[in-house]
Amino acid sequence: MEDVKILQIMPAEGWVAVYDGGDDGEMEEPLACFALVQVDYKNGDGPQTEVRGMAPDEKLMAFVEDAENFVTIRRAEESEDDDEEEDESETED
């Protein structure tokens, strides 16, 4: 397991974590913040700096990338824009 040290957090308003919901398709969860972290994977490469998303997990904050069904992080309006484009293309036909 890697050692993770949070160096800084920044608000993540307008960003969501996307998870694989199986038969229900993708599920989205708003991010609480982005964390600038220093990670040591203990592979001999030394510490690395990364940005990770965080969201509430019951009473704790957790890195969204650690979830088994995590897919990606994207801006919340991207999914809304995609839906609008699909609706427009359907009405043009």
A tleap script that builds the chain and sets N, CA, C and O, in Angstrom:
source leaprc.protein.ff14SB
mol = sequence {
  NMET GLU ASP VAL LYS ILE LEU GLN ILE MET
  PRO ALA GLU GLY TRP VAL ALA VAL TYR ASP
  GLY GLY ASP ASP GLY GLU MET GLU GLU PRO
  LEU ALA CYS PHE ALA LEU VAL GLN VAL ASP
  TYR LYS ASN GLY ASP GLY PRO GLN THR GLU
  VAL ARG GLY MET ALA PRO ASP GLU LYS LEU
  MET ALA PHE VAL GLU ASP ALA GLU ASN PHE
  VAL THR ILE ARG ARG ALA GLU GLU SER GLU
  ASP ASP ASP GLU GLU GLU ASP GLU SER GLU
  THR GLU CASP
}
set mol.1.N position { 0.848 -1.189 0.000 }
set mol.1.CA position { 0.000 0.000 0.000 }
set mol.1.C position { 0.883 1.238 0.000 }
set mol.1.O position { 1.939 1.267 0.632 }
set mol.2.N position { 0.433 2.261 -0.719 }
set mol.2.CA position { 1.221 3.481 -0.843 }
set mol.2.C position { 1.010 4.406 0.352 }
set mol.2.O position { -0.024 4.368 1.019 }
set mol.3.N position { 2.013 5.230 0.601 }
set mol.3.CA position { 1.903 6.290 1.603 }
set mol.3.C position { 1.433 7.548 0.888 }
set mol.3.O position { 2.020 7.946 -0.118 }
set mol.4.N position { 0.372 8.180 1.403 }
set mol.4.CA position { -0.193 9.379 0.787 }
set mol.4.C position { -0.189 10.508 1.802 }
set mol.4.O position { -0.637 10.345 2.937 }
set mol.5.N position { 0.325 11.657 1.376 }
set mol.5.CA position { 0.333 12.847 2.223 }
set mol.5.C position { -0.373 13.963 1.459 }
set mol.5.O position { 0.033 14.316 0.352 }
set mol.6.N position { -1.433 14.519 2.053 }
set mol.6.CA position { -2.147 15.629 1.420 }
set mol.6.C position { -1.357 16.909 1.654 }
set mol.6.O position { -1.063 17.275 2.792 }
set mol.7.N position { -1.016 17.588 0.553 }
set mol.7.CA position { -0.264 18.836 0.626 }
set mol.7.C position { -1.179 20.052 0.606 }
set mol.7.O position { -0.895 21.062 1.249 }
set mol.8.N position { -2.285 19.951 -0.140 }
set mol.8.CA position { -3.196 21.084 -0.286 }
set mol.8.C position { -4.535 20.558 -0.788 }
set mol.8.O position { -4.582 19.550 -1.493 }
set mol.9.N position { -5.624 21.235 -0.428 }
set mol.9.CA position { -6.926 20.912 -0.998 }
set mol.9.C position { -7.510 22.158 -1.653 }
set mol.9.O position { -7.266 23.282 -1.214 }
set mol.10.N position { -8.293 21.934 -2.719 }
set mol.10.CA position { -8.923 23.000 -3.475 }
set mol.10.C position { -10.374 22.619 -3.722 }
set mol.10.O position { -10.659 21.442 -3.938 }
set mol.11.N position { -11.302 23.569 -3.698 }
set mol.11.CA position { -12.707 23.246 -3.965 }
set mol.11.C position { -12.866 22.611 -5.346 }
set mol.11.O position { -12.098 22.901 -6.263 }
set mol.12.N position { -13.857 21.755 -5.483 }
set mol.12.CA position { -14.105 21.075 -6.760 }
set mol.12.C position { -15.542 21.305 -7.220 }
set mol.12.O position { -16.196 20.392 -7.725 }
set mol.13.N position { -16.019 22.518 -7.043 }
set mol.13.CA position { -17.385 22.847 -7.436 }
set mol.13.C position { -17.565 22.605 -8.933 }
set mol.13.O position { -16.752 23.046 -9.745 }
set mol.14.N position { -18.626 21.908 -9.283 }
set mol.14.CA position { -18.913 21.646 -10.692 }
set mol.14.C position { -18.243 20.402 -11.252 }
set mol.14.O position { -18.314 20.158 -12.456 }
set mol.15.N position { -17.599 19.616 -10.412 }
set mol.15.CA position { -16.933 18.383 -10.854 }
set mol.15.C position { -17.605 17.184 -10.203 }
set mol.15.O position { -18.072 17.267 -9.067 }
set mol.16.N position { -17.651 16.068 -10.928 }
set mol.16.CA position { -18.248 14.841 -10.406 }
set mol.16.C position { -17.315 13.662 -10.632 }
set mol.16.O position { -16.531 13.636 -11.580 }
set mol.17.N position { -17.420 12.694 -9.742 }
set mol.17.CA position { -16.766 11.399 -9.939 }
set mol.17.C position { -17.780 10.498 -10.627 }
set mol.17.O position { -18.963 10.511 -10.289 }
set mol.18.N position { -17.317 9.725 -11.586 }
set mol.18.CA position { -18.185 8.815 -12.325 }
set mol.18.C position { -17.819 7.387 -11.936 }
set mol.18.O position { -16.647 7.009 -11.920 }
set mol.19.N position { -18.844 6.608 -11.625 }
set mol.19.CA position { -18.654 5.219 -11.212 }
set mol.19.C position { -19.441 4.296 -12.133 }
set mol.19.O position { -20.463 4.694 -12.692 }
set mol.20.N position { -18.971 3.073 -12.292 }
set mol.20.CA position { -19.680 2.052 -13.053 }
set mol.20.C position { -20.776 1.477 -12.170 }
set mol.20.O position { -20.497 0.857 -11.145 }
set mol.21.N position { -22.012 1.684 -12.570 }
set mol.21.CA position { -23.145 1.197 -11.796 }
set mol.21.C position { -23.674 -0.139 -12.282 }
set mol.21.O position { -24.787 -0.530 -11.932 }
set mol.22.N position { -22.885 -0.848 -13.089 }
set mol.22.CA position { -23.325 -2.150 -13.594 }
set mol.22.C position { -24.478 -1.998 -14.564 }
set mol.22.O position { -24.401 -1.210 -15.506 }
set mol.23.N position { -25.538 -2.740 -14.344 }
set mol.23.CA position { -26.703 -2.708 -15.234 }
set mol.23.C position { -27.397 -1.352 -15.240 }
set mol.23.O position { -28.110 -1.027 -16.190 }
set mol.24.N position { -27.197 -0.557 -14.190 }
set mol.24.CA position { -27.830 0.761 -14.102 }
set mol.24.C position { -27.048 1.835 -14.847 }
set mol.24.O position { -27.477 2.988 -14.873 }
set mol.25.N position { -25.921 1.493 -15.449 }
set mol.25.CA position { -25.109 2.461 -16.177 }
set mol.25.C position { -24.215 3.251 -15.237 }
set mol.25.O position { -23.917 2.813 -14.126 }
set mol.26.N position { -23.793 4.414 -15.694 }
set mol.26.CA position { -22.890 5.240 -14.890 }
set mol.26.C position { -23.633 5.958 -13.776 }
set mol.26.O position { -24.790 6.351 -13.927 }
set mol.27.N position { -22.942 6.119 -12.654 }
set mol.27.CA position { -23.468 6.895 -11.532 }
set mol.27.C position { -22.505 8.053 -11.294 }
set mol.27.O position { -21.293 7.895 -11.437 }
set mol.28.N position { -23.038 9.208 -10.935 }
set mol.28.CA position { -22.211 10.377 -10.653 }
set mol.28.C position { -22.352 10.786 -9.200 }
set mol.28.O position { -23.416 10.644 -8.597 }
set mol.29.N position { -21.249 11.301 -8.643 }
set mol.29.CA position { -21.242 11.812 -7.277 }
set mol.29.C position { -20.451 13.117 -7.286 }
set mol.29.O position { -19.325 13.143 -7.782 }
set mol.30.N position { -21.010 14.199 -6.752 }
set mol.30.CA position { -20.262 15.460 -6.720 }
set mol.30.C position { -18.979 15.321 -5.906 }
set mol.30.O position { -18.961 14.682 -4.854 }
set mol.31.N position { -17.914 15.926 -6.408 }
set mol.31.CA position { -16.664 15.966 -5.648 }
set mol.31.C position { -16.755 17.058 -4.597 }
set mol.31.O position { -17.390 18.089 -4.819 }
set mol.32.N position { -16.129 16.839 -3.467 }
set mol.32.CA position { -16.035 17.862 -2.428 }
set mol.32.C position { -14.823 18.746 -2.687 }
set mol.32.O position { -14.883 19.965 -2.524 }
set mol.33.N position { -13.719 18.117 -3.093 }
set mol.33.CA position { -12.487 18.876 -3.317 }
set mol.33.C position { -11.510 18.057 -4.144 }
set mol.33.O position { -11.664 16.849 -4.321 }
set mol.34.N position { -10.498 18.759 -4.644 }
set mol.34.CA position { -9.329 18.116 -5.228 }
set mol.34.C position { -8.222 18.210 -4.198 }
set mol.34.O position { -8.101 19.216 -3.498 }
set mol.35.N position { -7.420 17.174 -4.104 }
set mol.35.CA position { -6.294 17.169 -3.172 }
set mol.35.C position { -4.995 17.030 -3.956 }
set mol.35.O position { -4.844 16.130 -4.782 }
set mol.36.N position { -4.063 17.936 -3.683 }
set mol.36.CA position { -2.706 17.793 -4.195 }
set mol.36.C position { -1.994 16.897 -3.201 }
set mol.36.O position { -1.850 17.251 -2.031 }
set mol.37.N position { -1.547 15.737 -3.661 }
set mol.37.CA position { -0.973 14.755 -2.745 }
set mol.37.C position { 0.436 14.362 -3.166 }
set mol.37.O position { 0.807 14.438 -4.338 }
set mol.38.N position { 1.195 13.946 -2.182 }
set mol.38.CA position { 2.501 13.345 -2.423 }
set mol.38.C position { 2.337 11.857 -2.128 }
set mol.38.O position { 1.928 11.474 -1.032 }
set mol.39.N position { 2.661 11.027 -3.115 }
set mol.39.CA position { 2.445 9.589 -2.995 }
set mol.39.C position { 3.766 8.855 -3.143 }
set mol.39.O position { 4.545 9.130 -4.055 }
set mol.40.N position { 4.009 7.920 -2.235 }
set mol.40.CA position { 5.162 7.029 -2.361 }
set mol.40.C position { 4.612 5.622 -2.561 }
set mol.40.O position { 4.090 5.009 -1.629 }
set mol.41.N position { 4.736 5.119 -3.785 }
set mol.41.CA position { 4.230 3.788 -4.106 }
set mol.41.C position { 5.170 2.682 -3.632 }
set mol.41.O position { 4.889 1.496 -3.804 }
set mol.42.N position { 6.275 3.081 -3.042 }
set mol.42.CA position { 7.272 2.137 -2.516 }
set mol.42.C position { 7.774 1.191 -3.605 }
set mol.42.O position { 7.985 0.001 -3.373 }
set mol.43.N position { 7.960 1.760 -4.805 }
set mol.43.CA position { 8.459 0.971 -5.926 }
set mol.43.C position { 9.882 1.362 -6.317 }
set mol.43.O position { 10.396 0.923 -7.346 }
set mol.44.N position { 10.508 2.190 -5.490 }
set mol.44.CA position { 11.867 2.616 -5.768 }
set mol.44.C position { 11.977 3.903 -6.557 }
set mol.44.O position { 13.077 4.428 -6.730 }
set mol.45.N position { 10.845 4.429 -7.045 }
set mol.45.CA position { 10.862 5.673 -7.822 }
set mol.45.C position { 10.803 6.911 -6.945 }
set mol.45.O position { 10.972 8.024 -7.444 }
set mol.46.N position { 10.569 6.746 -5.660 }
set mol.46.CA position { 10.460 7.885 -4.756 }
set mol.46.C position { 9.083 8.509 -4.816 }
set mol.46.O position { 8.217 8.046 -5.557 }
set mol.47.N position { 8.876 9.568 -4.032 }
set mol.47.CA position { 7.560 10.222 -3.977 }
set mol.47.C position { 7.194 10.887 -5.303 }
set mol.47.O position { 8.056 11.405 -6.014 }
set mol.48.N position { 5.902 10.860 -5.619 }
set mol.48.CA position { 5.357 11.519 -6.801 }
set mol.48.C position { 4.251 12.458 -6.351 }
set mol.48.O position { 3.627 12.238 -5.314 }
set mol.49.N position { 4.008 13.504 -7.130 }
set mol.49.CA position { 2.939 14.451 -6.824 }
set mol.49.C position { 1.779 14.203 -7.782 }
set mol.49.O position { 1.978 14.089 -8.991 }
set mol.50.N position { 0.569 14.119 -7.239 }
set mol.50.CA position { -0.633 13.867 -8.032 }
set mol.50.C position { -1.779 14.735 -7.523 }
set mol.50.O position { -1.739 15.252 -6.407 }
set mol.51.N position { -2.789 14.883 -8.357 }
set mol.51.CA position { -4.039 15.521 -7.940 }
set mol.51.C position { -5.101 14.432 -7.922 }
set mol.51.O position { -5.263 13.700 -8.898 }
set mol.52.N position { -5.822 14.327 -6.813 }
set mol.52.CA position { -6.862 13.312 -6.658 }
set mol.52.C position { -8.159 13.965 -6.200 }
set mol.52.O position { -8.149 14.957 -5.472 }
set mol.53.N position { -9.266 13.397 -6.635 }
set mol.53.CA position { -10.574 13.869 -6.211 }
set mol.53.C position { -10.968 13.249 -4.884 }
set mol.53.O position { -10.589 12.119 -4.577 }
set mol.54.N position { -11.736 14.003 -4.096 }
set mol.54.CA position { -12.216 13.498 -2.807 }
set mol.54.C position { -13.716 13.750 -2.678 }
set mol.54.O position { -14.244 14.753 -3.159 }
set mol.55.N position { -14.383 12.809 -2.015 }
set mol.55.CA position { -15.818 12.929 -1.761 }
set mol.55.C position { -16.124 12.274 -0.421 }
set mol.55.O position { -15.365 11.425 0.046 }
set mol.56.N position { -17.237 12.667 0.200 }
set mol.56.CA position { -17.605 12.044 1.478 }
set mol.56.C position { -17.898 10.557 1.303 }
set mol.56.O position { -18.533 10.142 0.333 }
set mol.57.N position { -17.428 9.775 2.251 }
set mol.57.CA position { -17.705 8.339 2.301 }
set mol.57.C position { -18.171 8.046 3.719 }
set mol.57.O position { -17.365 7.823 4.622 }
set mol.58.N position { -19.486 8.051 3.895 }
set mol.58.CA position { -20.104 7.978 5.212 }
set mol.58.C position { -19.628 9.169 6.038 }
set mol.58.O position { -19.979 10.302 5.708 }
set mol.59.N position { -18.846 8.966 7.095 }
set mol.59.CA position { -18.417 10.086 7.941 }
set mol.59.C position { -16.997 10.545 7.641 }
set mol.59.O position { -16.473 11.417 8.334 }
set mol.60.N position { -16.369 9.975 6.622 }
set mol.60.CA position { -14.986 10.306 6.278 }
set mol.60.C position { -14.908 10.883 4.877 }
set mol.60.O position { -15.854 10.766 4.097 }
set mol.61.N position { -13.785 11.503 4.557 }
set mol.61.CA position { -13.490 11.911 3.187 }
set mol.61.C position { -12.591 10.838 2.591 }
set mol.61.O position { -11.677 10.343 3.251 }
set mol.62.N position { -12.858 10.481 1.335 }
set mol.62.CA position { -12.081 9.420 0.695 }
set mol.62.C position { -11.670 9.856 -0.705 }
set mol.62.O position { -12.332 10.684 -1.331 }
set mol.63.N position { -10.576 9.289 -1.184 }
set mol.63.CA position { -10.157 9.508 -2.563 }
set mol.63.C position { -11.078 8.696 -3.466 }
set mol.63.O position { -11.206 7.483 -3.299 }
set mol.64.N position { -11.721 9.366 -4.422 }
set mol.64.CA position { -12.689 8.681 -5.278 }
set mol.64.C position { -12.015 7.626 -6.151 }
set mol.64.O position { -12.637 6.623 -6.498 }
set mol.65.N position { -10.756 7.842 -6.505 }
set mol.65.CA position { -10.035 6.897 -7.361 }
set mol.65.C position { -9.827 5.540 -6.691 }
set mol.65.O position { -9.536 4.554 -7.369 }
set mol.66.N position { -9.972 5.484 -5.370 }
set mol.66.CA position { -9.773 4.227 -4.646 }
set mol.66.C position { -10.972 3.281 -4.737 }
set mol.66.O position { -10.854 2.104 -4.396 }
set mol.67.N position { -12.111 3.778 -5.188 }
set mol.67.CA position { -13.299 2.923 -5.302 }
set mol.67.C position { -13.100 1.908 -6.428 }
set mol.67.O position { -12.573 2.247 -7.488 }
set mol.68.N position { -13.519 0.675 -6.198 }
set mol.68.CA position { -13.348 -0.388 -7.196 }
set mol.68.C position { -14.063 -0.081 -8.507 }
set mol.68.O position { -13.586 -0.470 -9.573 }
set mol.69.N position { -15.201 0.612 -8.445 }
set mol.69.CA position { -15.984 0.883 -9.648 }
set mol.69.C position { -15.758 2.295 -10.197 }
set mol.69.O position { -16.560 2.776 -10.998 }
set mol.70.N position { -14.677 2.967 -9.776 }
set mol.70.CA position { -14.365 4.317 -10.259 }
set mol.70.C position { -14.045 4.273 -11.751 }
set mol.70.O position { -13.336 3.380 -12.214 }
set mol.71.N position { -14.577 5.251 -12.505 }
set mol.71.CA position { -14.317 5.341 -13.940 }
set mol.71.C position { -13.476 6.570 -14.262 }
set mol.71.O position { -12.392 6.446 -14.833 }
set mol.72.N position { -13.966 7.757 -13.900 }
set mol.72.CA position { -13.268 8.996 -14.247 }
set mol.72.C position { -13.823 10.161 -13.427 }
set mol.72.O position { -14.773 10.012 -12.658 }
set mol.73.N position { -13.205 11.309 -13.615 }
set mol.73.CA position { -13.700 12.579 -13.067 }
set mol.73.C position { -13.981 13.483 -14.257 }
set mol.73.O position { -13.190 13.544 -15.198 }
set mol.74.N position { -15.111 14.186 -14.214 }
set mol.74.CA position { -15.425 15.126 -15.296 }
set mol.74.C position { -16.249 16.282 -14.749 }
set mol.74.O position { -16.795 16.216 -13.647 }
set mol.75.N position { -16.324 17.345 -15.551 }
set mol.75.CA position { -17.147 18.480 -15.162 }
set mol.75.C position { -18.609 18.050 -15.214 }
set mol.75.O position { -19.017 17.309 -16.108 }
set mol.76.N position { -19.373 18.510 -14.267 }
set mol.76.CA position { -20.778 18.105 -14.160 }
set mol.76.C position { -21.564 18.495 -15.401 }
set mol.76.O position { -22.424 17.733 -15.844 }
set mol.77.N position { -21.293 19.654 -15.970 }
set mol.77.CA position { -22.075 20.098 -17.117 }
set mol.77.C position { -21.769 19.311 -18.377 }
set mol.77.O position { -22.554 19.372 -19.323 }
set mol.78.N position { -20.659 18.570 -18.436 }
set mol.78.CA position { -20.365 17.754 -19.612 }
set mol.78.C position { -21.470 16.742 -19.850 }
set mol.78.O position { -21.898 16.549 -20.988 }
set mol.79.N position { -21.935 16.096 -18.799 }
set mol.79.CA position { -22.986 15.098 -18.966 }
set mol.79.C position { -24.294 15.773 -19.370 }
set mol.79.O position { -25.050 15.212 -20.163 }
set mol.80.N position { -24.579 16.968 -18.841 }
set mol.80.CA position { -25.785 17.697 -19.207 }
set mol.80.C position { -25.696 18.169 -20.652 }
set mol.80.O position { -26.682 18.089 -21.384 }
set mol.81.N position { -24.520 18.664 -21.083 }
set mol.81.CA position { -24.329 19.114 -22.457 }
set mol.81.C position { -24.507 17.961 -23.431 }
set mol.81.O position { -25.117 18.138 -24.486 }
set mol.82.N position { -23.989 16.788 -23.102 }
set mol.82.CA position { -24.133 15.617 -23.959 }
set mol.82.C position { -25.601 15.278 -24.153 }
set mol.82.O position { -26.023 14.959 -25.265 }
set mol.83.N position { -26.387 15.343 -23.077 }
set mol.83.CA position { -27.813 15.046 -23.162 }
set mol.83.C position { -28.520 16.058 -24.055 }
set mol.83.O position { -29.381 15.682 -24.851 }
set mol.84.N position { -28.166 17.346 -23.935 }
set mol.84.CA position { -28.782 18.386 -24.746 }
set mol.84.C position { -28.451 18.181 -26.216 }
set mol.84.O position { -29.323 18.347 -27.068 }
set mol.85.N position { -27.198 17.822 -26.535 }
set mol.85.CA position { -26.802 17.591 -27.919 }
set mol.85.C position { -27.572 16.423 -28.507 }
set mol.85.O position { -27.992 16.483 -29.662 }
set mol.86.N position { -27.768 15.356 -27.730 }
set mol.86.CA position { -28.531 14.209 -28.205 }
set mol.86.C position { -29.968 14.614 -28.479 }
set mol.86.O position { -30.538 14.203 -29.490 }
set mol.87.N position { -30.576 15.422 -27.591 }
set mol.87.CA position { -31.952 15.870 -27.777 }
set mol.87.C position { -32.073 16.713 -29.037 }
set mol.87.O position { -33.033 16.558 -29.792 }
set mol.88.N position { -31.107 17.611 -29.280 }
set mol.88.CA position { -31.136 18.469 -30.455 }
set mol.88.C position { -31.009 17.652 -31.731 }
set mol.88.O position { -31.717 17.918 -32.702 }
set mol.89.N position { -30.124 16.666 -31.749 }
set mol.89.CA position { -29.934 15.866 -32.957 }
set mol.89.C position { -31.170 15.018 -33.249 }
set mol.89.O position { -31.473 14.753 -34.412 }
set mol.90.N position { -31.882 14.591 -32.215 }
set mol.90.CA position { -33.096 13.807 -32.419 }
set mol.90.C position { -34.202 14.662 -33.017 }
set mol.90.O position { -34.977 14.167 -33.836 }
set mol.91.N position { -34.299 15.942 -32.629 }
set mol.91.CA position { -35.358 16.810 -33.143 }
set mol.91.C position { -35.048 17.289 -34.552 }
set mol.91.O position { -35.965 17.657 -35.285 }
set mol.92.N position { -33.769 17.296 -34.955 }
set mol.92.CA position { -33.391 17.739 -36.293 }
set mol.92.C position { -33.714 16.692 -37.340 }
set mol.92.O position { -33.871 17.032 -38.513 }
set mol.93.N position { -33.819 15.432 -36.956 }
set mol.93.CA position { -34.049 14.343 -37.923 }
set mol.93.C position { -35.432 14.312 -38.450 }
set mol.93.O position { -35.762 13.452 -39.267 }
savepdb mol mol.pdb
quit
